[in-house]
Amino acid sequence: MERKAAIHRQTKETDIYVSLNLDGKGSGEIDTGIGFFDHMLTHIAKHSFIDLEVTAKGDLRVDAHHTVEDIGIALGKAVKQALGNKEGITRYGSAILPMDETLVLAAIDISGRAYLGFDAAFTSPKLGDFDTELTEEFFRAFSDNLGANLHIKLLCGKNNHHIAEGIFKAVARALSAAVALDPRVSGVLSTKGAL
């Protein structure tokens, strides 16, 4: 069964389209109108091996908040849809990722229960046209709509670009492990029999 999904989310503030293939090769076609965020989403595709297409038109004349959050919502829903009943997936994934002087831990459990633990701070309010505080908002929207426990912890780091990039890459690697199919898993990986 192909593990693909497409989500179109349209509000008065944004028009978002996300499509993905969980069993891809990491190709990314990203156009959000927010250059630095495009760069980060390209890292999610490349390092998770998920083929990802994202197009967005948002009220960027206001700021980037609605666009970034709504892409997180759509991406979470798309991954959830592509996983179907979650049969055969590894469920858990984690990564400790170095990015020069920066070290980031990310861990995910695709449990059906949403929670974001975010322990990372930026010393710059912006990276290009991207508000650094939106990093947490994006991952909260993503984990809420996927139904996943997601923990992100900055272990060390000084350069704000490296911190953001380390976070996105670490989450990508953790997600890649969690959505991977494991032939040892019969049904879903839970003693409850459901996720």
Backbone as JSON Lines, residues from 0, in Angstrom:
{"i":0,"aa":"M","n":[0.83,-1.18,0.0],"ca":[0.0,0.0,0.0],"c":[0.88,1.25,0.0]}
{"i":1,"aa":"E","n":[0.55,2.19,-0.9],"ca":[1.31,3.43,-0.95],"c":[0.97,4.3,0.25]}
{"i":2,"aa":"R","n":[1.98,4.85,0.86],"ca":[1.78,5.71,2.02],"c":[1.96,7.16,1.59]}
{"i":3,"aa":"K","n":[0.92,7.65,0.93],"ca":[0.92,9.0,0.39],"c":[-0.3,9.74,0.91]}
{"i":4,"aa":"A","n":[-0.22,11.06,0.9],"ca":[-1.35,11.88,1.33],"c":[-1.21,13.28,0.73]}
{"i":5,"aa":"A","n":[-2.35,13.94,0.62],"ca":[-2.39,15.34,0.2],"c":[-3.44,16.06,1.03]}
{"i":6,"aa":"I","n":[-3.1,17.23,1.5],"ca":[-3.99,18.05,2.32],"c":[-4.05,19.45,1.72]}
{"i":7,"aa":"H","n":[-5.26,19.95,1.55],"ca":[-5.45,21.34,1.14],"c":[-6.2,22.03,2.27]}
{"i":8,"aa":"R","n":[-5.58,23.04,2.84],"ca":[-6.18,23.8,3.94],"c":[-6.32,25.25,3.5]}
{"i":9,"aa":"Q","n":[-7.55,25.74,3.49],"ca":[-7.8,27.12,3.07],"c":[-8.61,27.83,4.14]}
{"i":10,"aa":"T","n":[-8.1,28.99,4.57],"ca":[-8.8,29.84,5.53],"c":[-8.79,31.27,4.97]}
{"i":11,"aa":"K","n":[-9.33,32.19,5.72],"ca":[-9.28,33.59,5.3],"c":[-7.86,34.16,5.39]}
{"i":12,"aa":"E","n":[-6.99,33.44,6.08],"ca":[-5.61,33.91,6.28],"c":[-4.59,33.2,5.39]}
{"i":13,"aa":"T","n":[-4.86,31.94,5.05],"ca":[-3.87,31.16,4.31],"c":[-4.53,30.2,3.32]}
{"i":14,"aa":"D","n":[-3.74,29.8,2.34],"ca":[-4.14,28.75,1.39],"c":[-2.93,27.82,1.28]}
{"i":15,"aa":"I","n":[-3.04,26.64,1.9],"ca":[-1.9,25.72,2.05],"c":[-2.19,24.41,1.31]}
{"i":16,"aa":"Y","n":[-1.19,23.92,0.59],"ca":[-1.26,22.59,-0.02],"c":[-0.02,21.82,0.38]}
{"i":17,"aa":"V","n":[-0.23,20.63,0.92],"ca":[0.87,19.74,1.31],"c":[0.6,18.37,0.72]}
{"i":18,"aa":"S","n":[1.57,17.82,0.02],"ca":[1.49,16.42,-0.4],"c":[2.8,15.74,-0.06]}
{"i":19,"aa":"L","n":[2.71,14.44,0.26],"ca":[3.92,13.72,0.66],"c":[3.82,12.24,0.36]}
{"i":20,"aa":"N","n":[4.98,11.64,0.32],"ca":[5.14,10.19,0.18],"c":[6.12,9.76,1.26]}
{"i":21,"aa":"L","n":[5.61,9.02,2.24],"ca":[6.47,8.6,3.35],"c":[7.6,7.69,2.9]}
{"i":22,"aa":"D","n":[7.42,7.01,1.78],"ca":[8.43,6.07,1.28],"c":[9.16,6.66,0.08]}
{"i":23,"aa":"G","n":[9.51,7.91,0.2],"ca":[10.2,8.59,-0.89],"c":[11.7,8.56,-0.75]}
{"i":24,"aa":"K","n":[12.33,9.54,-1.38],"ca":[13.78,9.63,-1.37],"c":[14.28,10.96,-0.82]}
{"i":25,"aa":"G","n":[13.34,11.78,-0.32],"ca":[13.74,13.03,0.3],"c":[13.69,14.23,-0.61]}
{"i":26,"aa":"S","n":[12.94,14.14,-1.69],"ca":[12.84,15.3,-2.57],"c":[11.89,16.33,-1.96]}
{"i":27,"aa":"G","n":[12.2,17.59,-2.17],"ca":[11.38,18.65,-1.62],"c":[11.11,19.74,-2.64]}
{"i":28,"aa":"E","n":[9.85,20.06,-2.82],"ca":[9.44,21.22,-3.63],"c":[8.67,22.13,-2.69]}
{"i":29,"aa":"I","n":[9.32,23.18,-2.24],"ca":[8.79,24.01,-1.16],"c":[8.7,25.46,-1.61]}
{"i":30,"aa":"D","n":[7.51,26.06,-1.45],"ca":[7.33,27.48,-1.75],"c":[6.3,28.05,-0.79]}
{"i":31,"aa":"T","n":[6.8,28.66,0.3],"ca":[5.91,29.2,1.32],"c":[5.87,30.73,1.31]}
{"i":32,"aa":"G","n":[6.76,31.35,0.56],"ca":[6.89,32.8,0.61],"c":[7.79,33.28,1.74]}
{"i":33,"aa":"I","n":[8.33,32.34,2.52],"ca":[9.22,32.66,3.65],"c":[10.53,31.92,3.4]}
{"i":34,"aa":"G","n":[11.51,32.63,2.91],"ca":[12.74,31.98,2.43],"c":[13.41,31.06,3.42]}
{"i":35,"aa":"F","n":[13.63,31.51,4.63],"ca":[14.32,30.67,5.61],"c":[13.5,29.44,5.95]}
{"i":36,"aa":"F","n":[12.18,29.6,6.04],"ca":[11.3,28.47,6.34],"c":[11.32,27.45,5.21]}
{"i":37,"aa":"D","n":[11.38,27.91,3.96],"ca":[11.54,27.0,2.83],"c":[12.79,26.14,3.02]}
{"i":38,"aa":"H","n":[13.86,26.79,3.44],"ca":[15.14,26.11,3.69],"c":[14.98,25.03,4.76]}
{"i":39,"aa":"M","n":[14.25,25.33,5.84],"ca":[14.05,24.37,6.92],"c":[13.16,23.2,6.48]}
{"i":40,"aa":"L","n":[12.1,23.48,5.72],"ca":[11.22,22.41,5.25],"c":[11.93,21.5,4.25]}
{"i":41,"aa":"T","n":[12.84,22.07,3.49],"ca":[13.65,21.25,2.58],"c":[14.51,20.27,3.39]}
{"i":42,"aa":"H","n":[15.0,20.72,4.55],"ca":[15.75,19.81,5.43],"c":[14.85,18.69,5.97]}
{"i":43,"aa":"I","n":[13.61,19.0,6.3],"ca":[12.69,17.95,6.77],"c":[12.55,16.88,5.69]}
{"i":44,"aa":"A","n":[12.34,17.3,4.45],"ca":[12.21,16.33,3.35],"c":[13.5,15.51,3.19]}
{"i":45,"aa":"K","n":[14.6,16.19,3.05],"ca":[15.88,15.51,2.75],"c":[16.27,14.52,3.83]}
{"i":46,"aa":"H","n":[16.14,14.92,5.09],"ca":[16.67,14.09,6.18],"c":[15.66,13.09,6.75]}
{"i":47,"aa":"S","n":[14.4,13.19,6.31],"ca":[13.41,12.17,6.69],"c":[13.19,11.17,5.56]}
{"i":48,"aa":"F","n":[13.74,11.48,4.37],"ca":[13.51,10.68,3.17],"c":[12.04,10.67,2.75]}
{"i":49,"aa":"I","n":[11.3,11.68,3.19],"ca":[9.91,11.86,2.78],"c":[9.89,12.81,1.59]}
{"i":50,"aa":"D","n":[9.28,12.39,0.48],"ca":[9.08,13.31,-0.64],"c":[7.99,14.29,-0.21]}
{"i":51,"aa":"L","n":[8.28,15.58,-0.31],"ca":[7.41,16.59,0.26],"c":[7.21,17.74,-0.71]}
{"i":52,"aa":"E","n":[5.96,18.09,-0.92],"ca":[5.61,19.28,-1.69],"c":[4.77,20.19,-0.8]}
{"i":53,"aa":"V","n":[5.17,21.44,-0.68],"ca":[4.44,22.42,0.11],"c":[4.34,23.71,-0.69]}
{"i":54,"aa":"T","n":[3.12,24.18,-0.89],"ca":[2.91,25.51,-1.45],"c":[1.98,26.26,-0.5]}
{"i":55,"aa":"A","n":[2.27,27.54,-0.33],"ca":[1.48,28.34,0.62],"c":[1.37,29.77,0.15]}
{"i":56,"aa":"K","n":[0.18,30.3,0.31],"ca":[-0.07,31.72,0.14],"c":[-0.7,32.18,1.44]}
{"i":57,"aa":"G","n":[-0.03,33.07,2.13],"ca":[-0.52,33.52,3.42],"c":[-0.5,35.02,3.55]}
{"i":58,"aa":"D","n":[-1.04,35.51,4.64],"ca":[-1.11,36.94,4.88],"c":[0.22,37.46,5.44]}
{"i":59,"aa":"L","n":[1.25,37.33,4.62],"ca":[2.59,37.71,5.05],"c":[2.74,39.22,5.25]}
{"i":60,"aa":"R","n":[1.78,39.98,4.74],"ca":[1.8,41.43,5.01],"c":[1.57,41.69,6.5]}
{"i":61,"aa":"V","n":[0.91,40.74,7.19],"ca":[0.71,40.83,8.64],"c":[1.98,40.35,9.31]}
{"i":62,"aa":"D","n":[2.26,39.07,9.18],"ca":[3.52,38.44,9.57],"c":[3.45,36.99,9.12]}
{"i":63,"aa":"A","n":[4.42,36.18,9.53],"ca":[4.5,34.8,9.05],"c":[3.76,33.8,9.93]}
{"i":64,"aa":"H","n":[3.21,34.25,11.04],"ca":[2.66,33.33,12.03],"c":[1.59,32.4,11.46]}
{"i":65,"aa":"H","n":[0.57,32.96,10.81],"ca":[-0.52,32.12,10.31],"c":[-0.03,31.12,9.28]}
{"i":66,"aa":"T","n":[0.87,31.55,8.42],"ca":[1.38,30.66,7.37],"c":[2.17,29.51,7.97]}
{"i":67,"aa":"V","n":[3.07,29.81,8.87],"ca":[3.9,28.76,9.48],"c":[3.05,27.79,10.28]}
{"i":68,"aa":"E","n":[2.15,28.31,11.11],"ca":[1.3,27.44,11.92],"c":[0.4,26.56,11.05]}
{"i":69,"aa":"D","n":[-0.19,27.14,10.01],"ca":[-1.1,26.37,9.16],"c":[-0.36,25.31,8.35]}
{"i":70,"aa":"I","n":[0.88,25.57,8.0],"ca":[1.68,24.53,7.33],"c":[1.95,23.4,8.33]}
{"i":71,"aa":"G","n":[2.23,23.72,9.57],"ca":[2.39,22.68,10.6],"c":[1.14,21.84,10.74]}
{"i":72,"aa":"I","n":[-0.02,22.48,10.75],"ca":[-1.29,21.76,10.83],"c":[-1.44,20.81,9.65]}
{"i":73,"aa":"A","n":[-1.24,21.35,8.43],"ca":[-1.42,20.55,7.22],"c":[-0.41,19.41,7.14]}
{"i":74,"aa":"L","n":[0.85,19.68,7.53],"ca":[1.87,18.62,7.48],"c":[1.55,17.51,8.47]}
{"i":75,"aa":"G","n":[1.13,17.88,9.69],"ca":[0.75,16.87,10.67],"c":[-0.4,16.0,10.18]}
{"i":76,"aa":"K","n":[-1.41,16.63,9.59],"ca":[-2.56,15.89,9.06],"c":[-2.16,14.98,7.91]}
{"i":77,"aa":"A","n":[-1.24,15.46,7.06],"ca":[-0.81,14.66,5.92],"c":[-0.04,13.42,6.37]}
{"i":78,"aa":"V","n":[0.87,13.58,7.33],"ca":[1.6,12.4,7.83],"c":[0.62,11.42,8.47]}
{"i":79,"aa":"K","n":[-0.31,11.92,9.26],"ca":[-1.31,11.06,9.91],"c":[-2.13,10.31,8.87]}
{"i":80,"aa":"Q","n":[-2.57,11.01,7.84],"ca":[-3.35,10.37,6.78],"c":[-2.54,9.3,6.06]}
{"i":81,"aa":"A","n":[-1.3,9.6,5.75],"ca":[-0.44,8.65,5.03],"c":[-0.16,7.4,5.85]}
{"i":82,"aa":"L","n":[-0.14,7.54,7.18],"ca":[0.12,6.39,8.06],"c":[-1.09,5.46,8.19]}
{"i":83,"aa":"G","n":[-2.26,5.95,7.85],"ca":[-3.45,5.11,7.95],"c":[-3.67,4.63,9.37]}
{"i":84,"aa":"N","n":[-3.83,3.31,9.54],"ca":[-4.05,2.75,10.89],"c":[-2.75,2.5,11.64]}
{"i":85,"aa":"K","n":[-1.63,2.89,11.07],"ca":[-0.3,2.81,11.7],"c":[0.22,1.38,11.85]}
{"i":86,"aa":"E","n":[-0.4,0.46,11.17],"ca":[0.09,-0.92,11.25],"c":[1.5,-1.04,10.69]}
{"i":87,"aa":"G","n":[2.34,-1.74,11.43],"ca":[3.67,-2.06,10.97],"c":[4.73,-1.0,11.21]}
{"i":88,"aa":"I","n":[4.34,0.19,11.74],"ca":[5.36,1.23,11.9],"c":[6.16,1.04,13.19]}
{"i":89,"aa":"T","n":[7.36,1.56,13.18],"ca":[8.24,1.49,14.34],"c":[7.69,2.3,15.51]}
{"i":90,"aa":"R","n":[6.94,3.36,15.23],"ca":[6.24,4.21,16.18],"c":[7.16,5.22,16.87]}
{"i":91,"aa":"Y","n":[8.29,4.8,17.36],"ca":[9.22,5.67,18.07],"c":[10.4,6.03,17.18]}
{"i":92,"aa":"G","n":[10.91,7.23,17.38],"ca":[12.14,7.62,16.69],"c":[12.84,8.69,17.49]}
{"i":93,"aa":"S","n":[14.15,8.69,17.43],"ca":[14.91,9.72,18.12],"c":[16.21,9.99,17.38]}
{"i":94,"aa":"A","n":[16.74,11.17,17.63],"ca":[18.02,11.54,17.02],"c":[18.72,12.55,17.9]}
{"i":95,"aa":"I","n":[20.0,12.42,18.02],"ca":[20.85,13.47,18.59],"c":[21.71,13.95,17.43]}
{"i":96,"aa":"L","n":[21.5,15.2,17.04],"ca":[22.09,15.68,15.81],"c":[23.05,16.85,16.06]}
{"i":97,"aa":"P","n":[24.29,16.71,15.59],"ca":[25.24,17.82,15.69],"c":[25.12,18.74,14.47]}
{"i":98,"aa":"M","n":[25.25,20.01,14.69],"ca":[25.3,21.01,13.61],"c":[26.36,22.02,14.02]}
{"i":99,"aa":"D","n":[27.61,21.72,13.67],"ca":[28.75,22.51,14.11],"c":[28.78,22.59,15.64]}
{"i":100,"aa":"E","n":[28.66,23.79,16.23],"ca":[28.74,23.89,17.7],"c":[27.43,23.52,18.39]}
{"i":101,"aa":"T","n":[26.42,23.26,17.61],"ca":[25.08,22.99,18.13],"c":[24.82,21.49,18.23]}
{"i":102,"aa":"L","n":[24.1,21.09,19.27],"ca":[23.7,19.7,19.44],"c":[22.24,19.69,19.88]}
{"i":103,"aa":"V","n":[21.42,18.95,19.13],"ca":[19.97,18.92,19.37],"c":[19.5,17.49,19.55]}
{"i":104,"aa":"L","n":[18.62,17.3,20.52],"ca":[17.95,16.01,20.71],"c":[16.5,16.15,20.27]}
{"i":105,"aa":"A","n":[16.01,15.19,19.49],"ca":[14.6,15.12,19.12],"c":[14.13,13.69,19.31]}
{"i":106,"aa":"A","n":[12.95,13.53,19.89],"ca":[12.36,12.2,20.1],"c":[10.87,12.3,19.84]}
{"i":107,"aa":"I","n":[10.34,11.28,19.15],"ca":[8.92,11.29,18.78],"c":[8.3,9.92,19.05]}
{"i":108,"aa":"D","n":[7.04,9.96,19.47],"ca":[6.22,8.76,19.64],"c":[4.9,9.04,18.93]}
{"i":109,"aa":"I","n":[4.64,8.32,17.85],"ca":[3.39,8.51,17.1],"c":[2.33,7.64,17.78]}
{"i":110,"aa":"S","n":[1.86,8.16,18.9],"ca":[1.02,7.4,19.84],"c":[-0.46,7.68,19.71]}
{"i":111,"aa":"G","n":[-0.81,8.74,18.99],"ca":[-2.19,9.21,18.97],"c":[-2.45,10.26,20.03]}
{"i":112,"aa":"R","n":[-1.46,10.51,20.9],"ca":[-1.58,11.52,21.95],"c":[-0.63,12.66,21.62]}
{"i":113,"aa":"A","n":[-1.18,13.85,21.56],"ca":[-0.39,15.01,21.18],"c":[0.27,15.67,22.38]}
{"i":114,"aa":"Y","n":[1.55,15.95,22.24],"ca":[2.28,16.71,23.26],"c":[3.56,17.23,22.64]}
{"i":115,"aa":"L","n":[3.88,18.49,22.91],"ca":[5.16,19.04,22.49],"c":[5.94,19.48,23.71]}
{"i":116,"aa":"G","n":[7.13,18.94,23.86],"ca":[8.09,19.44,24.83],"c":[9.16,20.18,24.05]}
{"i":117,"aa":"F","n":[9.25,21.49,24.22],"ca":[10.2,22.3,23.44],"c":[11.1,23.05,24.4]}
{"i":118,"aa":"D","n":[12.37,22.69,24.42],"ca":[13.33,23.31,25.32],"c":[14.51,23.82,24.48]}
{"i":119,"aa":"A","n":[14.29,24.95,23.84],"ca":[15.32,25.57,23.01],"c":[15.07,27.06,22.99]}
{"i":120,"aa":"A","n":[16.12,27.82,23.04],"ca":[15.99,29.27,23.04],"c":[16.87,29.88,21.96]}
{"i":121,"aa":"F","n":[16.37,30.94,21.37],"ca":[17.11,31.69,20.36],"c":[17.51,33.04,20.94]}
{"i":122,"aa":"T","n":[18.64,33.55,20.5],"ca":[19.06,34.88,20.95],"c":[18.79,35.94,19.9]}
{"i":123,"aa":"S","n":[18.3,35.52,18.73],"ca":[17.93,36.46,17.67],"c":[16.44,36.3,17.38]}
{"i":124,"aa":"P","n":[15.69,37.39,17.24],"ca":[14.27,37.27,16.98],"c":[13.94,36.82,15.56]}
{"i":125,"aa":"K","n":[14.87,36.99,14.64],"ca":[14.6,36.65,13.24],"c":[15.8,35.96,12.6]}
{"i":126,"aa":"L","n":[15.49,35.09,11.66],"ca":[16.48,34.52,10.75],"c":[15.94,34.8,9.35]}
{"i":127,"aa":"G","n":[16.54,35.75,8.65],"ca":[15.96,36.21,7.4],"c":[14.59,36.81,7.69]}
{"i":128,"aa":"D","n":[13.57,36.3,7.0],"ca":[12.21,36.79,7.2],"c":[11.38,35.85,8.08]}
{"i":129,"aa":"F","n":[12.06,35.0,8.84],"ca":[11.41,33.99,9.69],"c":[11.59,34.38,11.16]}
{"i":130,"aa":"D","n":[10.48,34.47,11.88],"ca":[10.54,34.75,13.32],"c":[10.94,33.47,14.04]}
{"i":131,"aa":"T","n":[12.03,33.52,14.77],"ca":[12.54,32.29,15.4],"c":[11.54,31.68,16.37]}
{"i":132,"aa":"E","n":[10.69,32.49,17.02],"ca":[9.7,31.94,17.95],"c":[8.68,31.05,17.24]}
{"i":133,"aa":"L","n":[8.58,31.17,15.92],"ca":[7.64,30.34,15.16],"c":[8.11,28.89,15.03]}
{"i":134,"aa":"T","n":[9.36,28.63,15.36],"ca":[9.85,27.25,15.35],"c":[9.01,26.4,16.29]}
{"i":135,"aa":"E","n":[8.81,26.88,17.5],"ca":[7.99,26.15,18.47],"c":[6.54,26.05,18.01]}
{"i":136,"aa":"E","n":[5.99,27.13,17.45],"ca":[4.6,27.11,16.99],"c":[4.4,26.11,15.87]}
{"i":137,"aa":"F","n":[5.36,26.02,14.97],"ca":[5.28,25.05,13.86],"c":[5.24,23.63,14.39]}
{"i":138,"aa":"F","n":[6.15,23.3,15.29],"ca":[6.21,21.93,15.78],"c":[5.04,21.6,16.7]}
{"i":139,"aa":"R","n":[4.48,22.58,17.39],"ca":[3.27,22.33,18.19],"c":[2.1,21.99,17.27]}
{"i":140,"aa":"A","n":[1.92,22.76,16.2],"ca":[0.84,22.49,15.25],"c":[1.04,21.13,14.59]}
{"i":141,"aa":"F","n":[2.28,20.82,14.26],"ca":[2.59,19.52,13.64],"c":[2.27,18.36,14.57]}
{"i":142,"aa":"S","n":[2.75,18.41,15.81],"ca":[2.54,17.29,16.75],"c":[1.07,17.17,17.14]}
{"i":143,"aa":"D","n":[0.38,18.3,17.31],"ca":[-1.04,18.25,17.64],"c":[-1.85,17.54,16.56]}
{"i":144,"aa":"N","n":[-1.55,17.85,15.32],"ca":[-2.36,17.31,14.21],"c":[-1.91,15.94,13.75]}
{"i":145,"aa":"L","n":[-0.68,15.56,14.03],"ca":[-0.24,14.18,13.81],"c":[-0.74,13.28,14.93]}
{"i":146,"aa":"G","n":[-0.85,13.84,16.13],"ca":[-1.18,13.03,17.3],"c":[0.08,12.32,17.77]}
{"i":147,"aa":"A","n":[1.08,13.12,18.09],"ca":[2.38,12.56,18.46],"c":[2.95,13.3,19.65]}
{"i":148,"aa":"N","n":[3.66,12.56,20.5],"ca":[4.53,13.16,21.51],"c":[5.82,13.55,20.78]}
{"i":149,"aa":"L","n":[6.2,14.81,20.88],"ca":[7.42,15.27,20.25],"c":[8.21,16.09,21.27]}
{"i":150,"aa":"H","n":[9.42,15.67,21.53],"ca":[10.31,16.39,22.44],"c":[11.5,16.91,21.66]}
{"i":151,"aa":"I","n":[11.79,18.19,21.86],"ca":[12.92,18.85,21.21],"c":[13.72,19.54,22.3]}
{"i":152,"aa":"K","n":[15.0,19.23,22.37],"ca":[15.84,19.83,23.42],"c":[17.16,20.27,22.81]}
{"i":153,"aa":"L","n":[17.48,21.55,22.98],"ca":[18.77,22.07,22.58],"c":[19.78,21.74,23.67]}
{"i":154,"aa":"L","n":[20.75,20.89,23.36],"ca":[21.75,20.49,24.34],"c":[22.87,21.52,24.45]}
{"i":155,"aa":"C","n":[23.24,22.11,23.32],"ca":[24.19,23.22,23.31],"c":[24.14,23.89,21.95]}
{"i":156,"aa":"G","n":[24.56,25.13,21.9],"ca":[24.57,25.85,20.64],"c":[24.54,27.35,20.85]}
{"i":157,"aa":"K","n":[25.15,28.08,19.91],"ca":[25.21,29.55,19.99],"c":[24.68,30.22,18.74]}
{"i":158,"aa":"N","n":[24.97,29.66,17.59],"ca":[24.59,30.27,16.33],"c":[23.12,29.96,16.04]}
{"i":159,"aa":"N","n":[22.3,31.0,15.89],"ca":[20.86,30.81,15.75],"c":[20.48,30.04,14.49]}
{"i":160,"aa":"H","n":[21.19,30.25,13.4],"ca":[20.93,29.48,12.18],"c":[21.2,28.0,12.43]}
{"i":161,"aa":"H","n":[22.31,27.71,13.07],"ca":[22.64,26.31,13.37],"c":[21.62,25.68,14.31]}
{"i":162,"aa":"I","n":[21.14,26.45,15.29],"ca":[20.15,25.93,16.23],"c":[18.87,25.54,15.49]}
{"i":163,"aa":"A","n":[18.37,26.46,14.66],"ca":[17.14,26.16,13.91],"c":[17.36,24.98,12.97]}
{"i":164,"aa":"E","n":[18.44,24.98,12.24],"ca":[18.7,23.9,11.29],"c":[18.88,22.58,12.02]}
{"i":165,"aa":"G","n":[19.57,22.6,13.15],"ca":[19.74,21.38,13.94],"c":[18.42,20.83,14.41]}
{"i":166,"aa":"I","n":[17.51,21.71,14.82],"ca":[16.18,21.26,15.28],"c":[15.42,20.6,14.15]}
{"i":167,"aa":"F","n":[15.34,21.25,13.0],"ca":[14.58,20.68,11.88],"c":[15.19,19.37,11.39]}
{"i":168,"aa":"K","n":[16.5,19.29,11.33],"ca":[17.15,18.06,10.88],"c":[16.96,16.93,11.89]}
{"i":169,"aa":"A","n":[17.06,17.24,13.18],"ca":[16.89,16.21,14.21],"c":[15.47,15.66,14.2]}
{"i":170,"aa":"V","n":[14.48,16.54,14.07],"ca":[13.1,16.07,14.0],"c":[12.9,15.22,12.75]}
{"i":171,"aa":"A","n":[13.49,15.62,11.64],"ca":[13.38,14.83,10.4],"c":[13.93,13.42,10.59]}
{"i":172,"aa":"R","n":[15.09,13.32,11.23],"ca":[15.69,11.99,11.44],"c":[14.84,11.15,12.39]}
{"i":173,"aa":"A","n":[14.31,11.76,13.44],"ca":[13.45,11.04,14.38],"c":[12.17,10.58,13.68]}
{"i":174,"aa":"L","n":[11.59,11.46,12.86],"ca":[10.37,11.12,12.13],"c":[10.61,9.98,11.15]}
{"i":175,"aa":"S","n":[11.74,10.01,10.48],"ca":[12.09,8.94,9.54],"c":[12.09,7.58,10.23]}
{"i":176,"aa":"A","n":[12.67,7.54,11.43],"ca":[12.72,6.28,12.18],"c":[11.33,5.85,12.64]}
{"i":177,"aa":"A","n":[10.51,6.8,13.07],"ca":[9.2,6.47,13.63],"c":[8.21,5.96,12.59]}
{"i":178,"aa":"V","n":[8.26,6.5,11.38],"ca":[7.31,6.07,10.34],"c":[7.8,4.85,9.57]}
{"i":179,"aa":"A","n":[9.03,4.43,9.82],"ca":[9.59,3.28,9.1],"c":[8.79,2.01,9.41]}
{"i":180,"aa":"L","n":[8.64,1.19,8.41],"ca":[7.97,-0.1,8.59],"c":[8.96,-1.12,9.13]}
{"i":181,"aa":"D","n":[8.53,-1.88,10.11],"ca":[9.35,-2.91,10.73],"c":[8.65,-4.24,10.54]}
{"i":182,"aa":"P","n":[9.27,-5.19,9.81],"ca":[8.6,-6.46,9.54],"c":[8.29,-7.27,10.8]}
{"i":183,"aa":"R","n":[8.91,-6.93,11.91],"ca":[8.63,-7.65,13.16],"c":[7.33,-7.2,13.82]}
{"i":184,"aa":"V","n":[6.82,-6.04,13.38],"ca":[5.6,-5.5,14.0],"c":[4.38,-6.11,13.33]}
{"i":185,"aa":"S","n":[3.57,-6.8,14.12],"ca":[2.31,-7.34,13.63],"c":[1.19,-6.45,14.14]}
{"i":186,"aa":"G","n":[0.44,-5.85,13.24],"ca":[-0.57,-4.88,13.63],"c":[0.1,-3.58,14.04]}
{"i":187,"aa":"V","n":[-0.26,-3.07,15.23],"ca":[0.37,-1.85,15.72],"c":[1.23,-2.17,16.93]}
{"i":188,"aa":"L","n":[2.24,-1.35,17.14],"ca":[3.19,-1.58,18.23],"c":[2.64,-0.99,19.53]}
{"i":189,"aa":"S","n":[1.67,-1.71,20.09],"ca":[1.06,-1.28,21.35],"c":[0.39,-2.47,22.0]}
{"i":190,"aa":"T","n":[0.54,-2.59,23.3],"ca":[-0.16,-3.68,24.02],"c":[-1.66,-3.46,24.03]}
{"i":191,"aa":"K","n":[-2.11,-2.21,23.74],"ca":[-3.54,-1.94,23.66],"c":[-4.15,-2.49,22.38]}
{"i":192,"aa":"G","n":[-3.31,-2.66,21.35],"ca":[-3.81,-3.11,20.07],"c":[-4.29,-1.97,19.19]}
{"i":193,"aa":"A","n":[-4.08,-0.74,19.62],"ca":[-4.5,0.43,18.85],"c":[-3.62,1.61,19.21]}
{"i":194,"aa":"L","n":[-3.43,2.49,18.24],"ca":[-2.7,3.73,18.47],"c":[-3.61,4.9,18.09]}
